[in-house]
Amino acid sequence: MVWGEGLVPWAIFLLSAAVIVYAGTKLSRYGDEIAKLTGLGGLWIGVVVMAGATSLPEIFTTVSAGWLNTPDLAAGNLFGAGMSNMLTLGLIDLLHRQKRIWQQAALGHTLTAALAMALTGLGAFFVLLNVNVTHVGVGLGSLTLFLLYVLGMRLVFRQEDMERRQREQDVVVAQTLVTQDAVSRRVELRRAVIGFSLSALALLVAAPLLAWSAERIAEETGTSATFIGTSLVAITTSLPELVVAIAAVRLGAFDLAVGNLFGSNAFNMAAFLFADLAYRDGGLLDSVSSAHAFTALWSILMMNIGLMGIIYRAEKRFMLMEPDGLLMVVSYVLGLWLLFR
């Protein structure tokens, strides 16, 4: 009886992971279609739409953790997801041998990366500051992170909007059979939006099950909430980003992949607001272990590696591998070792 009950979390974990793999693949494909049909561009779709959709697991898991009065699990999940997303960035660069992923990404990602690093650093600051100031039941830190995220996304949109206008001018010059194309594009766009929404809904259903089963499996080891949140739960809830990034790279949508990862890191810092609304014992960032500040700062270090890889455009390989991608993977492993040794 006990043996059979012990298999239930594993079965749920594998089933929900399979759903996330399938839905994540579809999500990236429909997201790429929406980017092309609307002219918004892969950077904007990746940073805002895809990042928001693939961060649904982190949001639901974090809100649940806040509601269950386990703030360390919530903070570990969001800060740990930053490291996991950068691990994904390193892995896709190592696995894609034809072209350097980071070199193919637009330089516009530097603004998103800078925003993600600034918000993560500010999150670490509020963890260490412990001001214990709340407004309408929400901590000062969570509210500040959310407002700065909104302002930062406005800057990203203005930058992408200038590039979009240029693309629209190029499209107008090349247009033929305008009426027929317009009708066809509307039909294709409607289909892509419906497919994107259904894929996001599948993630919405499967992600909490994935996180719940991962927590149940981890509980058997007697590990702390900080460890569970930063490692196992952060990795499992970041699985959609991994799947979407791999699928986007296969489609050649490099901006979609990179924008999704940096955008998710920025969005996750804003998600502290939702967890704080569910948490009923003061400000969430004021109630967590100071160890989360280390996780946040290490995540910033990894994002810096990714940012330098995007800016540095020279082709470089070491033993048929990308040194920056390899450095990202090594940094992730080293960060976990330093945090939990």
PyMOL commands that set and color helices and strands:
alter all, ss='L'
color gray80, all
select helices_A, chain A and resi 2-38+42-54+56-67+71-95+101-104+109-129+140-174+178-219+225-237+239-250+254-270+272-278+291-311+323-340
alter helices_A, ss='H'
color red, helices_A
select strands_A, chain A and resi 134-135+138-139
alter strands_A, ss='S'
color yellow, strands_A
deselect
rebuild
show_as cartoon
